[in-house]
Amino acid sequence: MSTDREEPPRKSALPRPSEAPRTSESSRTPEAPRLSQPPRLSRSAAPDARELIDSARIDIPTVRNREEIMSRVLSAHRKRRAAQRVVVPALGFVCALAAGIALWQHFEPPPELLLSREHPIASQGANRPASPSASTPAKTAASASANPSAPASGLELCAPAVSAAGSAPLIDDFEDGDGRISPFERRAGFWSATNDNTGKQQPALRSPFPMSRIPGGRGASQYALHVSGGKFSKWGALLSAELSARRCYDASVYAGLTFWTRGRGSINVVAKMTQIAPEEYGGSCTHDCYDAHLATLTLSNKWQEQRVTWAELKQKGYGQVVPFDPRSLLSLEFTVGPEQTPFDFWVDDIRFLER
């Protein structure tokens, strides 16, 4: 019997087909560093380098943070776009509006400028030839008899004149609060106040005169002229508004004036003609001036409507006698004499009285 034991089969040095070939440590390819770590720092063992890498990892935003940041950025972008959609059309509208106003002012100048363009000043008007009506006395006499407000013989009408058409009687309702009379029928003027400096007046003197809010209103009206004052000893105080920028205004198409008043005591309504005003104030008077045509009205503590026809306006008689003519109006005034002070009155909704 043989005593030799069978030797176990030797392992083959060749790798099995299912096994990957083994490589030595020296021939193994080093792994590529991750993108979040710089290659030099990833192979460094220095504590500072490792700390820098850890800090960089901490600073990397999470997915949630990235989504929040993107959401905020998109929201801010949408807001900017929405603002642009509103602001750009608004700027375009403002520019178009400004251009429209500029064009309107170019083709529709203010009444004062319009009058200066259409009518020369009085010194230039003196050189103009006489009108055809001046060379026909028969026609002048006929028109004077037909019109009771026509001037007496010898009264020279002012020139140039701006004529009312009779379709817009409102002079001022004060609701705009700007101190300027309504520009209808080429009227142009501002309200102002003055006195003889012997007493105190409220509101303070300035032009344009400020409008006052009516306590509790007067129907639909909310603003009116309001003035008060103490005792005056010379000629008193007044409120006035020119009708045509120191040029005569022809209101003969109307029959007089109508307005609302409230207050105490009495006031005078004055339709001042150019013939009783000195030249330096837009008139043609050279002596015994200021005796204007007026009517005295008694006031009440309740609002009341006043109607004054041209025929009711009379001079006081201390100056040059001038027949009243509504074709030569210079200004409209509300006055108080020394005997009518102290005073406190309101005036609202002033109009020409229609025939």
VOPAGU-2260 file (C-alpha; in pm, 1 decimal, decimal comma):
REM VOPAGU-2260
SITE   aa  ch    i         X         Y         Z
SITE  MET   A    0       0,0       0,0       0,0
SITE  SER   A    1     131,3     322,8    -103,2
SITE  THR   A    2     172,0     579,0     173,5
SITE  ASP   A    3     198,7     881,9     -55,8
SITE  ARG   A    4     -88,1    1133,0       4,9
SITE  GLU   A    5    -246,0    1315,2    -282,3
SITE  GLU   A    6    -140,8    1672,6    -305,6
SITE  PRO   A    7    -415,8    1934,4    -327,2
SITE  PRO   A    8    -447,4    2096,7    -665,7
SITE  ARG   A    9    -236,3    2401,3    -699,7
SITE  LYS   A   10    -401,8    2731,4    -749,9
SITE  SER   A   11    -342,8    2873,0   -1088,1
SITE  ALA   A   12    -160,1    3200,8   -1104,8
SITE  LEU   A   13    -396,4    3318,8   -1376,8
SITE  PRO   A   14    -706,3    3505,5   -1260,3
SITE  ARG   A   15   -1042,2    3359,6   -1311,7
SITE  PRO   A   16   -1254,2    3512,6   -1583,7
SITE  SER   A   17   -1499,8    3646,5   -1323,9
SITE  GLU   A   18   -1232,8    3816,3   -1115,6
SITE  ALA   A   19   -1083,3    4151,5   -1191,9
SITE  PRO   A   20    -713,8    4153,6   -1238,4
SITE  ARG   A   21    -524,5    4255,0    -930,4
SITE  THR   A   22    -291,6    4543,7    -943,4
SITE  SER   A   23     -14,0    4638,4    -717,6
SITE  GLU   A   24     -28,1    4935,7    -485,5
SITE  SER   A   25     233,0    5114,8    -687,2
SITE  SER   A   26      39,8    5079,2   -1012,8
SITE  ARG   A   27    -305,6    5176,5    -870,1
SITE  THR   A   28    -449,3    5498,8   -1023,6
SITE  PRO   A   29    -535,1    5764,5    -760,9
SITE  GLU   A   30    -901,9    5865,5    -730,1
SITE  ALA   A   31   -1004,8    6201,7    -878,2
SITE  PRO   A   32   -1086,4    6456,2    -609,9
SITE  ARG   A   33   -1446,9    6571,6    -569,8
SITE  LEU   A   34   -1544,2    6894,5    -740,9
SITE  SER   A   35   -1628,9    7062,1    -412,0
SITE  GLN   A   36   -1267,2    7026,9    -294,5
SITE  PRO   A   37    -976,8    7196,5    -471,6
SITE  PRO   A   38    -728,3    6925,0    -584,2
SITE  ARG   A   39    -433,9    7067,9    -396,0
SITE  LEU   A   40    -628,9    7117,1     -74,2
SITE  SER   A   41    -788,2    6772,3     -93,6
SITE  ARG   A   42    -445,4    6608,0     -89,1
SITE  SER   A   43    -313,0    6834,2     181,2
SITE  ALA   A   44    -300,7    6725,4     540,3
SITE  ALA   A   45    -251,5    7075,9     675,7
SITE  PRO   A   46    -516,0    7171,3     937,6
SITE  ASP   A   47    -569,6    7514,1     774,4
SITE  ALA   A   48    -646,8    7353,4     440,8
SITE  ARG   A   49    -894,5    7110,1     596,5
SITE  GLU   A   50   -1061,9    7393,2     786,3
SITE  LEU   A   51   -1092,3    7592,1     465,4
SITE  ILE   A   52   -1253,7    7295,3     291,8
SITE  ASP   A   53   -1500,5    7245,6     578,1
SITE  SER   A   54   -1589,9    7614,2     570,0
SITE  ALA   A   55   -1652,1    7599,3     195,9
SITE  ARG   A   56   -1879,5    7300,5     242,6
SITE  ILE   A   57   -2078,5    7489,1     504,3
SITE  ASP   A   58   -2117,3    7789,9     269,2
SITE  ILE   A   59   -2268,7    7577,0      -6,8
SITE  PRO   A   60   -2643,2    7656,4      -3,4
SITE  THR   A   61   -2885,4    7377,0      40,1
SITE  VAL   A   62   -3146,2    7292,5    -217,7
SITE  ARG   A   63   -3411,7    7466,3     -10,2
SITE  ASN   A   64   -3202,8    7782,7      22,1
SITE  ARG   A   65   -3138,3    7785,4    -351,3
SITE  GLU   A   66   -3511,1    7758,7    -418,7
SITE  GLU   A   67   -3589,0    8043,9    -176,6
SITE  ILE   A   68   -3324,3    8265,7    -334,9
SITE  MET   A   69   -3451,6    8194,2    -684,0
SITE  SER   A   70   -3807,0    8261,2    -569,3
SITE  ARG   A   71   -3705,7    8599,6    -424,2
SITE  VAL   A   72   -3513,1    8696,7    -734,1
SITE  LEU   A   73   -3804,5    8602,1    -960,5
SITE  SER   A   74   -4048,7    8788,4    -735,0
SITE  ALA   A   75   -3834,7    9105,6    -743,6
SITE  HIS   A   76   -3806,6    9074,6   -1120,8
SITE  ARG   A   77   -4184,4    9039,9   -1158,1
SITE  LYS   A   78   -4237,7    9349,1    -938,2
SITE  ARG   A   79   -3994,7    9553,0   -1147,1
SITE  ARG   A   80   -4166,5    9443,4   -1466,9
SITE  ALA   A   81   -4508,7    9527,6   -1321,1
SITE  ALA   A   82   -4383,5    9871,1   -1213,6
SITE  GLN   A   83   -4243,5    9929,6   -1560,6
SITE  ARG   A   84   -4579,2    9839,6   -1714,9
SITE  VAL   A   85   -4744,2   10110,0   -1499,5
SITE  VAL   A   86   -4475,0   10380,5   -1492,9
SITE  VAL   A   87   -4389,6   10384,4   -1862,7
SITE  PRO   A   88   -4750,3   10438,7   -1982,7
SITE  ALA   A   89   -4800,8   10694,9   -1704,2
SITE  LEU   A   90   -4493,3   10889,2   -1816,6
SITE  GLY   A   91   -4615,7   10872,0   -2173,2
SITE  PHE   A   92   -4957,1   11003,8   -2067,8
SITE  VAL   A   93   -4801,0   11290,3   -1870,5
SITE  CYS   A   94   -4579,5   11386,5   -2163,0
SITE  ALA   A   95   -4875,5   11375,5   -2401,0
SITE  LEU   A   96   -5082,2   11585,5   -2159,7
SITE  ALA   A   97   -4803,1   11842,8   -2124,9
SITE  ALA   A   98   -4767,8   11860,1   -2501,7
SITE  GLY   A   99   -5142,9   11904,6   -2537,9
SITE  ILE   A  100   -5148,2   12186,4   -2281,8
SITE  ALA   A  101   -4857,4   12357,7   -2456,0
SITE  LEU   A  102   -5037,3   12336,5   -2790,0
SITE  TRP   A  103   -5361,4   12462,1   -2635,2
SITE  GLN   A  104   -5184,7   12760,0   -2478,1
SITE  HIS   A  105   -5018,4   12831,4   -2810,2
SITE  PHE   A  106   -5342,3   12834,8   -3005,5
SITE  GLU   A  107   -5566,4   12960,9   -2720,3
SITE  PRO   A  108   -5375,8   13238,1   -2538,1
SITE  PRO   A  109   -5504,2   13387,9   -2211,2
SITE  PRO   A  110   -5770,9   13657,2   -2243,1
SITE  GLU   A  111   -5524,7   13935,1   -2152,9
SITE  LEU   A  112   -5285,6   13827,6   -2428,1
SITE  LEU   A  113   -5572,1   13774,6   -2668,7
SITE  LEU   A  114   -5696,7   14125,0   -2606,1
SITE  SER   A  115   -5353,3   14276,6   -2653,5
SITE  ARG   A  116   -5324,7   14095,9   -2987,8
SITE  GLU   A  117   -5671,7   14176,8   -3114,2
SITE  HIS   A  118   -5698,8   14534,9   -2986,0
SITE  PRO   A  119   -5423,7   14795,9   -2979,5
SITE  ILE   A  120   -5374,8   15008,3   -2670,0
SITE  ALA   A  121   -5554,9   15341,7   -2634,6
SITE  SER   A  122   -5261,7   15548,7   -2763,9
SITE  GLN   A  123   -5257,2   15344,8   -3083,5
SITE  GLY   A  124   -5634,4   15354,4   -3114,0
SITE  ALA   A  125   -5626,9   15735,1   -3115,7
SITE  ASN   A  126   -5449,4   15726,0   -3452,7
SITE  ARG   A  127   -5708,2   15500,4   -3611,6
SITE  PRO   A  128   -5964,3   15656,5   -3848,6
SITE  ALA   A  129   -6305,8   15737,0   -3711,3
SITE  SER   A  130   -6569,9   15467,3   -3741,0
SITE  PRO   A  131   -6838,6   15502,8   -4005,2
SITE  SER   A  132   -7100,4   15561,1   -3737,0
SITE  ALA   A  133   -6920,6   15876,7   -3623,4
SITE  SER   A  134   -6973,2   16038,3   -3964,5
SITE  THR   A  135   -7347,8   15966,5   -3968,1
SITE  PRO   A  136   -7519,4   16171,8   -3695,5
SITE  ALA   A  137   -7862,4   16056,7   -3808,4
SITE  LYS   A  138   -7778,2   15692,0   -3740,5
SITE  THR   A  139   -7626,5   15780,4   -3403,4
SITE  ALA   A  140   -7936,1   15969,8   -3297,4
SITE  ALA   A  141   -8160,4   15687,1   -3409,1
SITE  SER   A  142   -7962,5   15429,0   -3214,6
SITE  ALA   A  143   -7964,4   15650,5   -2904,9
SITE  SER   A  144   -8342,0   15678,5   -2912,3
SITE  ALA   A  145   -8378,3   15302,8   -2960,7
SITE  ASN   A  146   -8137,5   15222,2   -2676,5
SITE  PRO   A  147   -8215,0   15399,8   -2346,0
SITE  SER   A  148   -7864,5   15324,3   -2218,7
SITE  ALA   A  149   -7696,6   15503,6   -2509,3
SITE  PRO   A  150   -7469,7   15793,0   -2409,9
SITE  ALA   A  151   -7583,4   16152,2   -2425,7
SITE  SER   A  152   -7447,0   16379,5   -2696,9
SITE  GLY   A  153   -7092,7   16486,9   -2630,0
SITE  LEU   A  154   -6995,8   16165,2   -2442,4
SITE  GLU   A  155   -6706,1   16001,3   -2619,9
SITE  LEU   A  156   -6714,2   15623,2   -2606,8
SITE  CYS   A  157   -6397,2   15445,1   -2504,4
SITE  ALA   A  158   -6197,7   15253,7   -2762,1
SITE  PRO   A  159   -6101,2   14981,4   -2814,1
SITE  ALA   A  160   -6387,1   14787,2   -2653,8
SITE  VAL   A  161   -6450,8   14419,1   -2590,3
SITE  SER   A  162   -6815,6   14328,3   -2638,0
SITE  ALA   A  163   -7017,3   14066,2   -2453,7
SITE  ALA   A  164   -7221,5   13833,2   -2671,6
SITE  GLY   A  165   -7501,8   13784,6   -2419,1
SITE  SER   A  166   -7466,6   13405,9   -2399,0
SITE  ALA   A  167   -7253,4   13367,6   -2082,3
SITE  PRO   A  168   -7364,0   13605,5   -1805,1
SITE  LEU   A  169   -7157,7   13449,9   -1522,4
SITE  ILE   A  170   -6892,6   13690,8   -1391,9
SITE  ASP   A  171   -6772,9   13476,6   -1100,3
SITE  ASP   A  172   -6915,7   13209,6    -869,8
SITE  PHE   A  173   -6584,9   13179,7    -672,6
SITE  GLU   A  174   -6593,0   12799,1    -668,4
SITE  ASP   A  175   -6252,7   12774,0    -838,2
SITE  GLY   A  176   -6096,1   12971,1    -552,5
SITE  ASP   A  177   -5833,9   13137,0    -772,6
SITE  GLY   A  178   -5942,2   13502,0    -734,4
SITE  ARG   A  179   -5988,0   13538,5   -1109,5
SITE  ILE   A  180   -6318,9   13619,8   -1271,8
SITE  SER   A  181   -6462,1   13369,5   -1517,5
SITE  PRO   A  182   -6307,6   13419,8   -1864,8
SITE  PHE   A  183   -6639,2   13396,0   -2049,4
SITE  GLU   A  184   -6697,3   13638,4   -2335,8
SITE  ARG   A  185   -6331,2   13747,8   -2320,3
SITE  ARG   A  186   -6357,3   13891,7   -1970,2
SITE  ALA   A  187   -6024,7   13912,8   -1784,1
SITE  GLY   A  188   -5959,6   14039,5   -1431,7
SITE  PHE   A  189   -5873,2   13955,3   -1070,7
SITE  TRP   A  190   -6044,2   14045,9    -744,5
SITE  SER   A  191   -5849,3   14281,8    -519,9
SITE  ALA   A  192   -5918,7   14488,2    -207,5
SITE  THR   A  193   -5806,7   14829,7     -89,5
SITE  ASN   A  194   -5902,1   15098,6     163,4
SITE  ASP   A  195   -5810,4   15449,6     279,3
SITE  ASN   A  196   -5564,8   15321,7     547,1
SITE  THR   A  197   -5760,8   15472,1     836,7
SITE  GLY   A  198   -5890,8   15137,0     967,3
SITE  LYS   A  199   -5831,5   14762,7     965,4
SITE  GLN   A  200   -5971,4   14523,3     705,5
SITE  GLN   A  201   -5988,4   14143,4     687,1
SITE  PRO   A  202   -5860,5   13948,4     498,0
SITE  ALA   A  203   -5536,1   14138,8     461,8
SITE  LEU   A  204   -5498,9   14345,8     147,1
SITE  ARG   A  205   -5349,3   14151,8    -139,4
SITE  SER   A  206   -5421,9   14061,8    -499,4
SITE  PRO   A  207   -5567,2   13826,4    -601,3
SITE  PHE   A  208   -5810,1   13843,2    -311,9
SITE  PRO   A  209   -5862,5   13507,6    -132,8
SITE  MET   A  210   -6197,2   13334,0    -151,1
SITE  SER   A  211   -6372,9   13228,8     172,5
SITE  ARG   A  212   -6555,9   12904,6     246,1
SITE  ILE   A  213   -6922,7   12960,8     329,0
SITE  PRO   A  214   -7008,1   12807,3     670,7
SITE  GLY   A  215   -7261,4   12537,5     594,0
SITE  GLY   A  216   -7259,0   12633,0     225,2
SITE  ARG   A  217   -7527,7   12810,9      25,5
SITE  GLY   A  218   -7698,0   12533,2    -162,9
SITE  ALA   A  219   -7441,1   12401,4    -408,6
SITE  SER   A  220   -7214,5   12701,2    -352,3
SITE  GLN   A  221   -6923,8   12653,6    -112,0
SITE  TYR   A  222   -6710,8   12967,4    -166,6
SITE  ALA   A  223   -6780,9   13341,1    -184,4
SITE  LEU   A  224   -6625,4   13684,3    -133,9
SITE  HIS   A  225   -6614,3   13780,1     234,4
SITE  VAL   A  226   -6469,1   14099,2     376,8
SITE  SER   A  227   -6500,8   14281,4     707,5
SITE  GLY   A  228   -6344,8   14584,2     869,0
SITE  GLY   A  229   -6357,9   14847,0    1141,2
SITE  LYS   A  230   -6424,4   15217,9    1127,8
SITE  PHE   A  231   -6282,4   15416,3     835,1
SITE  SER   A  232   -6277,9   15795,9     820,5
SITE  LYS   A  233   -6182,7   15908,5     465,4
SITE  TRP   A  234   -6344,1   15733,7     167,5
SITE  GLY   A  235   -6378,1   15379,4     312,1
SITE  ALA   A  236   -6293,3   15041,1     156,2
SITE  LEU   A  237   -6372,1   14841,5    -158,1
SITE  LEU   A  238   -6347,9   14512,2    -347,7
SITE  SER   A  239   -6300,2   14536,3    -723,5
SITE  ALA   A  240   -6235,1   14335,6   -1038,5
SITE  GLU   A  241   -6152,1   14469,9   -1381,8
SITE  LEU   A  242   -6357,9   14329,8   -1666,1
SITE  SER   A  243   -6113,2   14363,3   -1953,8
SITE  ALA   A  244   -5752,9   14427,7   -1848,6
SITE  ARG   A  245   -5782,3   14809,5   -1830,7
SITE  ARG   A  246   -5979,0   14829,3   -2152,0
SITE  CYS   A  247   -6343,4   14920,8   -2174,6
SITE  TYR   A  248   -6597,3   14640,0   -2175,3
SITE  ASP   A  249   -6927,2   14659,0   -2362,6
SITE  ALA   A  250   -7201,5   14492,8   -2155,6
SITE  SER   A  251   -7492,1   14672,4   -2322,0
SITE  VAL   A  252   -7638,0   14338,1   -2431,6
SITE  TYR   A  253   -7726,0   14281,5   -2063,3
SITE  ALA   A  254   -7972,0   14476,3   -1846,8
SITE  GLY   A  255   -7769,8   14503,2   -1526,0
SITE  LEU   A  256   -7621,2   14287,5   -1248,3
SITE  THR   A  257   -7750,4   14013,5   -1021,0
SITE  PHE   A  258   -7577,7   13849,5    -721,2
SITE  TRP   A  259   -7633,9   13713,3    -370,2
SITE  THR   A  260   -7542,6   13899,5     -49,6
SITE  ARG   A  261   -7541,1   13848,5     325,1
SITE  GLY   A  262   -7415,8   14073,8     603,9
SITE  ARG   A  263   -7497,6   14374,9     813,9
SITE  GLY   A  264   -7554,7   14738,7     729,3
SITE  SER   A  265   -7533,7   14834,2     361,3
SITE  ILE   A  266   -7292,2   14823,7      68,8
SITE  ASN   A  267   -7263,5   14992,7    -268,8
SITE  VAL   A  268   -7246,1   14806,1    -598,7
SITE  VAL   A  269   -7050,1   15008,3    -854,2
SITE  ALA   A  270   -7019,8   14971,8   -1230,8
SITE  LYS   A  271   -6721,9   15195,9   -1298,0
SITE  MET   A  272   -6693,3   15355,2   -1639,7
SITE  THR   A  273   -6367,4   15449,1   -1807,8
SITE  GLN   A  274   -6483,9   15812,2   -1832,5
SITE  ILE   A  275   -6469,8   15865,6   -1454,1
SITE  ALA   A  276   -6137,3   15683,7   -1394,5
SITE  PRO   A  277   -5801,5   15865,5   -1430,2
SITE  GLU   A  278   -5575,5   15773,4   -1718,2
SITE  GLU   A  279   -5318,5   15608,4   -1490,0
SITE  TYR   A  280   -5589,8   15361,2   -1382,4
SITE  GLY   A  281   -5703,6   15274,6   -1733,6
SITE  GLY   A  282   -5963,7   15549,9   -1779,2
SITE  SER   A  283   -5986,7   15878,2   -1966,6
SITE  CYS   A  284   -6083,5   16121,2   -1689,5
SITE  THR   A  285   -5863,4   16431,6   -1652,9
SITE  HIS   A  286   -6043,8   16621,6   -1372,3
SITE  ASP   A  287   -6309,4   16568,9   -1102,0
SITE  CYS   A  288   -6273,6   16190,8   -1127,5
SITE  TYR   A  289   -6397,9   15894,4    -920,1
SITE  ASP   A  290   -6767,7   15989,1    -908,0
SITE  ALA   A  291   -6878,1   15641,3   -1016,2
SITE  HIS   A  292   -7229,8   15513,0   -1082,8
SITE  LEU   A  293   -7358,1   15303,4    -793,9
SITE  ALA   A  294   -7660,3   15166,1    -612,5
SITE  THR   A  295   -7681,2   15123,7    -234,9
SITE  LEU   A  296   -7813,0   14790,8    -105,6
SITE  THR   A  297   -7936,4   14703,9     243,9
SITE  LEU   A  298   -7801,8   14370,6     369,6
SITE  SER   A  299   -7962,2   14094,7     574,1
SITE  ASN   A  300   -7816,1   13826,0     797,2
SITE  LYS   A  301   -7973,0   13575,0     555,1
SITE  TRP   A  302   -7872,7   13521,3     195,1
SITE  GLN   A  303   -8080,2   13728,1     -45,8
SITE  GLU   A  304   -8065,2   13777,8    -420,7
SITE  GLN   A  305   -7997,9   14132,4    -544,2
SITE  ARG   A  306   -8096,0   14262,9    -888,8
SITE  VAL   A  307   -7962,1   14597,3   -1006,4
SITE  THR   A  308   -8046,7   14737,4   -1349,1
SITE  TRP   A  309   -7824,9   14986,0   -1531,8
SITE  ALA   A  310   -8093,2   15253,5   -1487,1
SITE  GLU   A  311   -8065,1   15226,2   -1105,8
SITE  LEU   A  312   -7696,4   15325,0   -1103,0
SITE  LYS   A  313   -7644,6   15692,5   -1016,4
SITE  GLN   A  314   -7352,9   15924,9    -943,2
SITE  LYS   A  315   -7325,8   16093,7    -602,8
SITE  GLY   A  316   -7267,2   16430,3    -765,3
SITE  TYR   A  317   -6925,9   16537,5    -632,7
SITE  GLY   A  318   -6740,6   16489,8    -961,6
SITE  GLN   A  319   -6768,5   16522,6   -1335,0
SITE  VAL   A  320   -7120,1   16445,4   -1457,0
SITE  VAL   A  321   -7111,3   16147,7   -1693,2
SITE  PRO   A  322   -7424,4   15971,7   -1823,9
SITE  PHE   A  323   -7405,0   15601,8   -1755,2
SITE  ASP   A  324   -7323,2   15384,6   -2054,3
SITE  PRO   A  325   -7278,5   15004,2   -2018,4
SITE  ARG   A  326   -7063,4   15008,7   -2333,4
SITE  SER   A  327   -6779,0   15178,5   -2144,2
SITE  LEU   A  328   -6735,2   14962,6   -1834,3
SITE  LEU   A  329   -6394,8   14937,7   -1670,4
SITE  SER   A  330   -6453,8   14740,8   -1349,6
SITE  LEU   A  331   -6707,4   14604,8   -1103,2
SITE  GLU   A  332   -6679,5   14713,1    -738,1
SITE  PHE   A  333   -6840,6   14659,3    -398,1
SITE  THR   A  334   -6767,7   14956,1    -170,6
SITE  VAL   A  335   -6845,8   15098,5     173,6
SITE  GLY   A  336   -6815,0   15465,0     261,7
SITE  PRO   A  337   -6709,5   15599,4     602,8
SITE  GLU   A  338   -7073,9   15624,4     710,2
SITE  GLN   A  339   -7120,1   15251,7     628,5
SITE  THR   A  340   -6836,3   15130,8     852,8
SITE  PRO   A  341   -6777,1   14906,6    1047,8
SITE  PHE   A  342   -6878,3   14645,4     789,9
SITE  ASP   A  343   -6903,1   14270,5     734,3
SITE  PHE   A  344   -7054,1   14128,6     415,7
SITE  TRP   A  345   -7054,3   13831,7     176,5
SITE  VAL   A  346   -7106,2   13838,3    -202,0
SITE  ASP   A  347   -7162,9   13528,3    -416,8
SITE  ASP   A  348   -7258,1   13416,6    -767,2
SITE  ILE   A  349   -7218,6   13746,9    -954,9
SITE  ARG   A  350   -7374,7   13758,3   -1302,6
SITE  PHE   A  351   -7489,9   14002,3   -1562,2
SITE  LEU   A  352   -7865,7   14043,7   -1558,7
SITE  GLU   A  353   -8013,6   13904,8   -1878,4
SITE  ARG   A  354   -8275,3   14103,1   -2064,1
